[in-house]
Amino acid sequence: MTGPAAREIEIDVSERIGAVPGLVTAPMDAWAVYVFAHGAGAGMRHAFIEAVAGMLAGEGVATLRYEFPYMRSKGRRPDPPAVLEQTVRAAVEAAGREWPALPVVAGGKSMGGRMTSQAAAGEPLPGVRGLVFLGFPLHAPGRDGTKRAGHLSDVALPMLFVQGTRDTLARIDLMREVAASLGARATLHVVDGGDHSFHVLKRSGRSESDVMQEIRDTVVSWIRNRIA
């Protein structure tokens, strides 16, 4: 099913930082909005980001994708956390202007999700009712730990973690510990056999399409039941 075409916008972050590009995907029957940040190594037009936005649109969830400043300047190293978090806040505010009457959730893929949660931990994000993480980067590969999740205790919002069992940036037993420590605020959905990009091995008997539909259904159901 072909969804609505994405519309390009500019998001003003600050006078010093300037504006960053965004993509609005707005189905006519939208009932919720996902402010969707990209991961560290690929921008808002990455195939996974595009696919998720399209699938959510088919279920009535609008998205606002956007890029961090270092992507705009074709840099390889992410901006300092303060700049990333300021960009998250600007994107959330832009979504509020685009859809003032709809419930908003925010988050993203990997680093984008973590920067969203760090922004929310520092100061509530205006209008945001929940956070959705697609592959929360709990630790660097081979450096298992939960230090990166420390700020989540300061996030006073429902949180959905979608995590693969083969994710080298988030050992699944450690993710279970993090989710348990957050109590009723956290929902952990485990994608069996998925890596950090949610790819599965051929021997799993599951296709990439199966996994993407699982992610879509999980996110839509959670927003509908916990937020909307």
Secondary structure, DSSP 8 states (H G I E B T S, - for coil): ------EEEEEEEETTTEEEEEEEE--TT--EEEEEE--SSS-TTSHHHHHHHHHHHHTTEEEEEE--HHHHTT-SS---HHHHHHHHHHHHHHHHHH-TTS-EEEEEETHHHHHHHHHHHHS--TTEEEEEEES---S-TT---SGGGGGGGG--S-EEEEEETT-TTS-HHHHHHHHHHTGGGEEEEEETT--TT----GGGS--HHHHHHHHHHHHHHHIIIII-
